[in-house]
């Protein structure tokens, strides 16, 4: 059965809307999988009724943190419906170690001047990595799908499904992975910053 389509440019109710701060931690299931053929996954997204929300060019600056991950994300986003906009966020998150399907929680704080905040943090925190990527953002039911082309790493598909107190999203998350031709067990561990460190 096709997944429920999200309205264009809008996130399902379990997610914070784009451009809004997450007032508390958002909890998700997350799977990041290497994918040499994003066009194949894009075709499968269309087949299951998913809808593209935007394309973004992003620069993520990671800072050394004592626990979890801390980064500034800056770039430009082009919604399918609407004008291009400059985006910037402070993102703090925790992710369960290991690959496959993993639990993650994060807090997002939108920034008026991401470059200024990045420079301020860099005076007291070590910059551990800089990741540049082009990301297509799609919605399918309660899941957000990223088609990522990451500089110096290659192409990946990231599937995120919102965790709620009312239902177990695990089966739907795994079913979407299979619909996209991805195996849950093939998800890699770590962030893109971790993968760059391993590749160097």
NUPAGU-195332 format. One record per residue: residue in three letters; residue number from 1; x, y, z of N, C-alpha, C in turn. Coordinates in steps of 0.02 Angstrom, whole numbers, always signed. Layout:
N
{"ALA"; NUM; {X; Y; Z}; {X; Y; Z}; {X; Y; Z}}
...
//
This chain:
200
{"UNK"; 1; {+43; -60; +0}; {+0; +0; +0}; {+44; +62; +0}}
{"UNK"; 2; {+31; +112; -42}; {+72; +171; -43}; {+71; +207; +24}}
{"UNK"; 3; {+128; +238; +41}; {+132; +276; +103}; {+91; +340; +96}}
{"UNK"; 4; {+65; +364; +153}; {+27; +426; +152}; {+72; +484; +132}}
{"UNK"; 5; {+47; +526; +88}; {+87; +582; +64}; {+81; +641; +111}}
{"UNK"; 6; {+137; +674; +125}; {+137; +735; +164}; {+124; +794; +118}}
{"UNK"; 7; {+90; +847; +144}; {+81; +906; +103}; {+148; +935; +81}}
{"UNK"; 8; {+151; +966; +22}; {+215; +991; -3}; {+245; +1042; +44}}
{"UNK"; 9; {+310; +1032; +59}; {+346; +1080; +99}; {+328; +1080; +172}}
{"UNK"; 10; {+288; +1033; +195}; {+267; +1032; +265}; {+283; +964; +295}}
{"UNK"; 11; {+301; +962; +358}; {+318; +900; +391}; {+256; +870; +423}}
{"UNK"; 12; {+253; +803; +430}; {+199; +772; +467}; {+196; +798; +538}}
{"UNK"; 13; {+139; +791; +571}; {+128; +823; +636}; {+176; +798; +690}}
{"UNK"; 14; {+205; +738; +682}; {+251; +713; +733}; {+318; +748; +732}}
{"UNK"; 15; {+331; +788; +680}; {+395; +822; +672}; {+385; +897; +682}}
{"UNK"; 16; {+438; +932; +706}; {+435; +1005; +705}; {+436; +1030; +634}}
{"UNK"; 17; {+400; +1084; +619}; {+400; +1112; +552}; {+468; +1142; +536}}
{"UNK"; 18; {+484; +1143; +472}; {+547; +1172; +451}; {+550; +1245; +473}}
{"UNK"; 19; {+609; +1266; +494}; {+618; +1335; +514}; {+594; +1349; +585}}
{"UNK"; 20; {+571; +1298; +621}; {+549; +1307; +690}; {+596; +1271; +737}}
{"UNK"; 21; {+608; +1301; +795}; {+649; +1267; +845}; {+612; +1207; +872}}
{"UNK"; 22; {+650; +1154; +887}; {+622; +1097; +923}; {+625; +1115; +997}}
{"UNK"; 23; {+567; +1130; +1028}; {+565; +1154; +1096}; {+592; +1102; +1145}}
{"UNK"; 24; {+588; +1039; +1128}; {+616; +985; +1168}; {+648; +935; +1121}}
{"UNK"; 25; {+679; +884; +1149}; {+712; +835; +1107}; {+662; +800; +1062}}
{"UNK"; 26; {+680; +794; +998}; {+643; +755; +950}; {+675; +686; +947}}
{"UNK"; 27; {+635; +633; +953}; {+662; +565; +954}; {+643; +531; +888}}
{"UNK"; 28; {+692; +497; +859}; {+681; +465; +794}; {+716; +397; +792}}
{"UNK"; 29; {+695; +357; +743}; {+735; +301; +719}; {+772; +324; +657}}
{"UNK"; 30; {+834; +304; +650}; {+876; +330; +597}; {+916; +273; +565}}
{"UNK"; 31; {+917; +272; +499}; {+960; +225; +462}; {+993; +261; +405}}
{"UNK"; 32; {+1060; +257; +403}; {+1099; +290; +350}; {+1133; +234; +309}}
{"UNK"; 33; {+1118; +231; +244}; {+1143; +177; +202}; {+1180; +204; +141}}
{"UNK"; 34; {+1240; +178; +127}; {+1273; +195; +64}; {+1229; +174; +5}}
{"UNK"; 35; {+1228; +216; -47}; {+1185; +201; -104}; {+1217; +229; -167}}
{"UNK"; 36; {+1243; +187; -210}; {+1276; +212; -270}; {+1229; +239; -323}}
{"UNK"; 37; {+1163; +225; -317}; {+1116; +246; -369}; {+1056; +280; -336}}
{"UNK"; 38; {+1062; +346; -325}; {+1008; +383; -294}; {+947; +387; -340}}
{"UNK"; 39; {+956; +385; -406}; {+900; +390; -451}; {+852; +331; -442}}
{"UNK"; 40; {+879; +272; -427}; {+837; +214; -415}; {+793; +224; -353}}
{"UNK"; 41; {+823; +250; -299}; {+785; +264; -239}; {+734; +319; -250}}
{"UNK"; 42; {+753; +369; -289}; {+707; +424; -305}; {+645; +397; -341}}
{"UNK"; 43; {+655; +351; -388}; {+599; +321; -423}; {+554; +281; -375}}
{"UNK"; 44; {+585; +247; -329}; {+546; +208; -281}; {+507; +253; -233}}
{"UNK"; 45; {+536; +309; -215}; {+500; +357; -173}; {+436; +381; -208}}
{"UNK"; 46; {+443; +397; -271}; {+383; +418; -310}; {+332; +361; -312}}
{"UNK"; 47; {+356; +300; -320}; {+311; +243; -326}; {+271; +230; -262}}
{"UNK"; 48; {+300; +245; -203}; {+264; +234; -140}; {+224; +295; -119}}
{"UNK"; 49; {+223; +347; -160}; {+182; +406; -145}; {+216; +458; -102}}
{"UNK"; 50; {+282; +453; -96}; {+318; +505; -58}; {+320; +569; -98}}
{"UNK"; 51; {+335; +624; -63}; {+336; +689; -97}; {+399; +727; -78}}
{"UNK"; 52; {+432; +755; -129}; {+492; +794; -115}; {+473; +862; -87}}
{"UNK"; 53; {+509; +883; -36}; {+497; +948; -5}; {+546; +1000; -28}}
{"UNK"; 54; {+611; +982; -35}; {+661; +1032; -51}; {+727; +1000; -70}}
{"UNK"; 55; {+772; +1043; -95}; {+842; +1024; -107}; {+884; +1076; -69}}
{"UNK"; 56; {+936; +1052; -34}; {+977; +1097; +6}; {+1051; +1084; -6}}
{"UNK"; 57; {+1089; +1138; -9}; {+1162; +1135; -7}; {+1183; +1152; +64}}
{"UNK"; 58; {+1215; +1106; +99}; {+1227; +1114; +171}; {+1302; +1108; +186}}
{"UNK"; 59; {+1323; +1148; +234}; {+1390; +1142; +263}; {+1381; +1132; +338}}
{"UNK"; 60; {+1403; +1074; +362}; {+1398; +1057; +433}; {+1467; +1063; +465}}
{"UNK"; 61; {+1472; +1107; +515}; {+1534; +1114; +553}; {+1525; +1080; +620}}
{"UNK"; 62; {+1563; +1027; +631}; {+1558; +988; +693}; {+1609; +1014; +744}}
{"UNK"; 63; {+1587; +1017; +807}; {+1631; +1038; +861}; {+1642; +980; +909}}
{"UNK"; 64; {+1702; +977; +939}; {+1717; +926; +988}; {+1670; +935; +1048}}
{"UNK"; 65; {+1633; +882; +1064}; {+1586; +884; +1120}; {+1601; +827; +1168}}
{"UNK"; 66; {+1589; +839; +1232}; {+1604; +788; +1282}; {+1554; +730; +1279}}
{"UNK"; 67; {+1495; +744; +1253}; {+1444; +691; +1247}; {+1399; +707; +1188}}
{"UNK"; 68; {+1385; +659; +1146}; {+1343; +670; +1088}; {+1380; +709; +1034}}
{"UNK"; 69; {+1341; +743; +991}; {+1369; +780; +934}; {+1341; +851; +934}}
{"UNK"; 70; {+1382; +898; +914}; {+1362; +968; +911}; {+1387; +996; +844}}
{"UNK"; 71; {+1342; +1028; +807}; {+1362; +1056; +743}; {+1321; +1118; +726}}
{"UNK"; 72; {+1351; +1158; +683}; {+1316; +1214; +651}; {+1303; +1194; +579}}
{"UNK"; 73; {+1240; +1197; +559}; {+1223; +1183; +489}; {+1204; +1249; +456}}
{"UNK"; 74; {+1236; +1263; +399}; {+1222; +1324; +362}; {+1217; +1307; +288}}
{"UNK"; 75; {+1178; +1347; +252}; {+1173; +1335; +180}; {+1112; +1369; +150}}
{"UNK"; 76; {+1092; +1343; +93}; {+1035; +1369; +57}; {+988; +1312; +41}}
{"UNK"; 77; {+923; +1325; +48}; {+873; +1273; +35}; {+823; +1299; -16}}
{"UNK"; 78; {+807; +1255; -64}; {+760; +1273; -117}; {+698; +1228; -112}}
{"UNK"; 79; {+645; +1254; -81}; {+584; +1214; -76}; {+554; +1201; -145}}
{"UNK"; 80; {+518; +1145; -151}; {+483; +1131; -213}; {+432; +1187; -227}}
{"UNK"; 81; {+399; +1210; -175}; {+352; +1265; -181}; {+376; +1323; -138}}
{"UNK"; 82; {+399; +1377; -169}; {+422; +1434; -131}; {+492; +1455; -150}}
{"UNK"; 83; {+513; +1514; -127}; {+578; +1541; -146}; {+635; +1509; -108}}
{"UNK"; 84; {+695; +1513; -136}; {+755; +1489; -101}; {+765; +1530; -38}}
{"UNK"; 85; {+792; +1498; +13}; {+804; +1533; +76}; {+871; +1512; +105}}
{"UNK"; 86; {+901; +1558; +143}; {+961; +1544; +180}; {+941; +1510; +245}}
{"UNK"; 87; {+976; +1456; +263}; {+958; +1420; +325}; {+1020; +1414; +369}}
{"UNK"; 88; {+1009; +1412; +433}; {+1062; +1401; +481}; {+1034; +1375; +546}}
{"UNK"; 89; {+1064; +1323; +573}; {+1039; +1292; +635}; {+1097; +1270; +678}}
{"UNK"; 90; {+1086; +1274; +743}; {+1128; +1240; +792}; {+1094; +1174; +808}}
{"UNK"; 91; {+1130; +1118; +800}; {+1100; +1052; +810}; {+1142; +1014; +862}}
{"UNK"; 92; {+1108; +991; +914}; {+1140; +948; +965}; {+1103; +883; +965}}
{"UNK"; 93; {+1139; +827; +959}; {+1103; +764; +957}; {+1143; +706; +986}}
{"UNK"; 94; {+1106; +655; +1006}; {+1133; +593; +1032}; {+1109; +537; +986}}
{"UNK"; 95; {+1153; +491; +971}; {+1134; +435; +927}; {+1161; +371; +957}}
{"UNK"; 96; {+1117; +319; +956}; {+1138; +254; +982}; {+1196; +228; +939}}
{"UNK"; 97; {+1248; +202; +972}; {+1305; +176; +932}; {+1284; +116; +891}}
{"UNK"; 98; {+1323; +102; +840}; {+1310; +45; +798}; {+1274; +65; +734}}
{"UNK"; 99; {+1267; +16; +689}; {+1234; +28; +626}; {+1163; +3; +626}}
{"UNK"; 100; {+1137; -11; +566}; {+1069; -36; +561}; {+1018; +18; +577}}
{"UNK"; 101; {+965; -1; +611}; {+913; +46; +634}; {+932; +68; +705}}
{"UNK"; 102; {+941; +132; +716}; {+964; +156; +780}; {+920; +213; +805}}
{"UNK"; 103; {+917; +220; +870}; {+878; +274; +901}; {+921; +337; +905}}
{"UNK"; 104; {+890; +394; +897}; {+925; +458; +898}; {+879; +510; +928}}
{"UNK"; 105; {+907; +559; +962}; {+868; +616; +985}; {+908; +679; +972}}
{"UNK"; 106; {+873; +735; +959}; {+909; +796; +942}; {+868; +857; +960}}
{"UNK"; 107; {+903; +913; +966}; {+872; +979; +976}; {+899; +1025; +922}}
{"UNK"; 108; {+855; +1062; +889}; {+874; +1109; +836}; {+857; +1180; +858}}
{"UNK"; 109; {+905; +1226; +852}; {+893; +1296; +867}; {+908; +1337; +804}}
{"UNK"; 110; {+857; +1365; +771}; {+870; +1406; +711}; {+912; +1468; +728}}
{"UNK"; 111; {+957; +1486; +683}; {+1004; +1541; +694}; {+992; +1596; +643}}
{"UNK"; 112; {+995; +1658; +666}; {+990; +1714; +620}; {+1056; +1723; +582}}
{"UNK"; 113; {+1112; +1712; +616}; {+1178; +1722; +586}; {+1221; +1661; +603}}
{"UNK"; 114; {+1215; +1608; +562}; {+1250; +1545; +577}; {+1326; +1554; +575}}
{"UNK"; 115; {+1351; +1596; +530}; {+1423; +1606; +525}; {+1451; +1638; +588}}
{"UNK"; 116; {+1416; +1687; +616}; {+1439; +1720; +676}; {+1440; +1672; +735}}
{"UNK"; 117; {+1388; +1630; +741}; {+1386; +1582; +796}; {+1441; +1529; +787}}
{"UNK"; 118; {+1451; +1508; +725}; {+1504; +1459; +711}; {+1572; +1487; +731}}
{"UNK"; 119; {+1585; +1550; +713}; {+1650; +1580; +730}; {+1658; +1589; +805}}
{"UNK"; 120; {+1604; +1606; +839}; {+1607; +1614; +911}; {+1623; +1547; +946}}
{"UNK"; 121; {+1588; +1495; +924}; {+1601; +1429; +954}; {+1672; +1405; +940}}
{"UNK"; 122; {+1698; +1422; +881}; {+1765; +1400; +863}; {+1819; +1432; +905}}
{"UNK"; 123; {+1803; +1486; +941}; {+1853; +1517; +984}; {+1862; +1477; +1049}}
{"UNK"; 124; {+1813; +1435; +1067}; {+1819; +1398; +1130}; {+1812; +1323; +1121}}
{"UNK"; 125; {+1790; +1300; +1062}; {+1782; +1229; +1049}; {+1822; +1210; +986}}
{"UNK"; 126; {+1851; +1152; +987}; {+1888; +1129; +929}; {+1841; +1107; +873}}
{"UNK"; 127; {+1854; +1131; +812}; {+1816; +1107; +754}; {+1843; +1038; +736}}
{"UNK"; 128; {+1799; +988; +740}; {+1821; +919; +729}; {+1812; +896; +657}}
{"UNK"; 129; {+1767; +927; +620}; {+1755; +907; +550}; {+1711; +958; +516}}
{"UNK"; 130; {+1717; +962; +450}; {+1672; +1002; +408}; {+1647; +956; +353}}
{"UNK"; 131; {+1581; +951; +348}; {+1549; +907; +299}; {+1507; +949; +251}}
{"UNK"; 132; {+1517; +941; +187}; {+1477; +976; +136}; {+1437; +924; +97}}
{"UNK"; 133; {+1374; +940; +85}; {+1332; +893; +49}; {+1275; +929; +14}}
{"UNK"; 134; {+1249; +896; -37}; {+1185; +916; -67}; {+1133; +865; -45}}
{"UNK"; 135; {+1077; +889; -20}; {+1026; +845; +9}; {+958; +858; -22}}
{"UNK"; 136; {+927; +805; -46}; {+856; +808; -64}; {+816; +783; -4}}
{"UNK"; 137; {+763; +820; +14}; {+722; +802; +71}; {+653; +781; +46}}
{"UNK"; 138; {+634; +720; +66}; {+570; +691; +47}; {+531; +672; +110}}
{"UNK"; 139; {+464; +670; +103}; {+421; +647; +157}; {+380; +587; +133}}
{"UNK"; 140; {+377; +537; +177}; {+334; +479; +163}; {+302; +458; +229}}
{"UNK"; 141; {+237; +474; +237}; {+203; +459; +299}; {+238; +493; +357}}
{"UNK"; 142; {+255; +454; +408}; {+289; +482; +467}; {+364; +481; +461}}
{"UNK"; 143; {+390; +473; +401}; {+463; +468; +390}; {+488; +524; +346}}
{"UNK"; 144; {+549; +545; +360}; {+585; +592; +319}; {+642; +555; +286}}
{"UNK"; 145; {+651; +566; +221}; {+703; +530; +183}; {+750; +581; +153}}
{"UNK"; 146; {+815; +571; +164}; {+866; +615; +135}; {+904; +577; +82}}
{"UNK"; 147; {+910; +606; +23}; {+955; +580; -29}; {+1015; +626; -29}}
{"UNK"; 148; {+1072; +601; -5}; {+1130; +642; +8}; {+1188; +627; -39}}
{"UNK"; 149; {+1218; +680; -66}; {+1280; +675; -104}; {+1333; +712; -63}}
{"UNK"; 150; {+1376; +675; -30}; {+1422; +702; +20}; {+1492; +708; -10}}
{"UNK"; 151; {+1521; +767; -6}; {+1588; +778; -33}; {+1638; +730; +0}}
{"UNK"; 152; {+1679; +698; -41}; {+1732; +652; -20}; {+1707; +587; +10}}
{"UNK"; 153; {+1641; +575; +10}; {+1615; +513; +37}; {+1572; +475; -12}}
{"UNK"; 154; {+1533; +510; -53}; {+1488; +477; -100}; {+1415; +489; -84}}
{"UNK"; 155; {+1372; +444; -105}; {+1300; +454; -100}; {+1270; +406; -49}}
{"UNK"; 156; {+1220; +432; -12}; {+1189; +395; +42}; {+1114; +410; +43}}
{"UNK"; 157; {+1077; +363; +73}; {+1006; +374; +88}; {+999; +370; +164}}
{"UNK"; 158; {+967; +421; +192}; {+954; +422; +264}; {+879; +423; +274}}
{"UNK"; 159; {+854; +376; +313}; {+782; +372; +329}; {+773; +385; +403}}
{"UNK"; 160; {+731; +434; +420}; {+717; +451; +489}; {+641; +445; +500}}
{"UNK"; 161; {+623; +411; +554}; {+552; +401; +570}; {+540; +425; +641}}
{"UNK"; 162; {+490; +468; +650}; {+477; +497; +716}; {+454; +444; +766}}
{"UNK"; 163; {+482; +448; +826}; {+461; +406; +881}; {+407; +443; +920}}
{"UNK"; 164; {+354; +409; +938}; {+301; +438; +978}; {+286; +393; +1038}}
{"UNK"; 165; {+246; +418; +1084}; {+228; +378; +1143}; {+168; +333; +1129}}
{"UNK"; 166; {+140; +336; +1068}; {+77; +302; +1054}; {+85; +239; +1013}}
{"UNK"; 167; {+140; +231; +977}; {+147; +173; +933}; {+221; +160; +920}}
{"UNK"; 168; {+236; +98; +903}; {+304; +78; +885}; {+313; +90; +810}}
{"UNK"; 169; {+357; +137; +791}; {+367; +151; +720}; {+416; +103; +686}}
{"UNK"; 170; {+445; +57; +724}; {+495; +13; +696}; {+473; -25; +634}}
{"UNK"; 171; {+415; -58; +636}; {+393; -95; +576}; {+384; -50; +515}}
{"UNK"; 172; {+355; +10; +524}; {+346; +55; +467}; {+413; +79; +441}}
{"UNK"; 173; {+460; +93; +486}; {+527; +115; +466}; {+561; +62; +424}}
{"UNK"; 174; {+559; +0; +448}; {+592; -54; +411}; {+557; -68; +345}}
{"UNK"; 175; {+491; -63; +345}; {+453; -75; +283}; {+471; -23; +230}}
{"UNK"; 176; {+480; +40; +251}; {+498; +92; +202}; {+568; +79; +174}}
{"UNK"; 177; {+614; +58; +217}; {+681; +41; +193}; {+677; -12; +139}}
{"UNK"; 178; {+638; -64; +151}; {+632; -118; +102}; {+598; -93; +39}}
{"UNK"; 179; {+547; -49; +46}; {+515; -20; -13}; {+564; +19; -56}}
{"UNK"; 180; {+615; +48; -24}; {+664; +87; -60}; {+723; +45; -85}}
{"UNK"; 181; {+718; -21; -74}; {+772; -66; -97}; {+832; -67; -51}}
{"UNK"; 182; {+822; -48; +13}; {+876; -45; +62}; {+864; -98; +116}}
{"UNK"; 183; {+918; -128; +140}; {+912; -177; +194}; {+928; -143; +260}}
{"UNK"; 184; {+884; -150; +310}; {+896; -117; +374}; {+964; -132; +403}}
{"UNK"; 185; {+988; -193; +395}; {+1052; -212; +425}; {+1112; -180; +391}}
{"UNK"; 186; {+1102; -149; +333}; {+1157; -118; +297}; {+1171; -46; +319}}
{"UNK"; 187; {+1131; -20; +365}; {+1144; +47; +390}; {+1211; +53; +423}}
{"UNK"; 188; {+1247; +108; +410}; {+1314; +117; +436}; {+1311; +152; +503}}
{"UNK"; 189; {+1364; +144; +542}; {+1368; +177; +608}; {+1402; +246; +600}}
{"UNK"; 190; {+1387; +290; +647}; {+1420; +354; +649}; {+1389; +407; +605}}
{"UNK"; 191; {+1414; +468; +612}; {+1392; +525; +572}; {+1435; +530; +509}}
{"UNK"; 192; {+1418; +578; +466}; {+1460; +590; +407}; {+1530; +612; +430}}
{"UNK"; 193; {+1533; +649; +485}; {+1599; +669; +511}; {+1640; +608; +531}}
{"UNK"; 194; {+1607; +559; +563}; {+1643; +497; +581}; {+1667; +459; +519}}
{"UNK"; 195; {+1624; +457; +467}; {+1643; +422; +406}; {+1701; +456; +371}}
{"UNK"; 196; {+1702; +522; +372}; {+1759; +558; +343}; {+1824; +543; +381}}
{"UNK"; 197; {+1819; +540; +447}; {+1878; +525; +488}; {+1905; +455; +473}}
{"UNK"; 198; {+1859; +408; +463}; {+1880; +340; +448}; {+1912; +335; +378}}
{"UNK"; 199; {+1888; +378; +332}; {+1913; +375; +264}; {+1980; +410; +256}}
{"UNK"; 200; {+1998; +452; +303}; {+2060; +491; +296}; {+2121; +451; +317}}
//
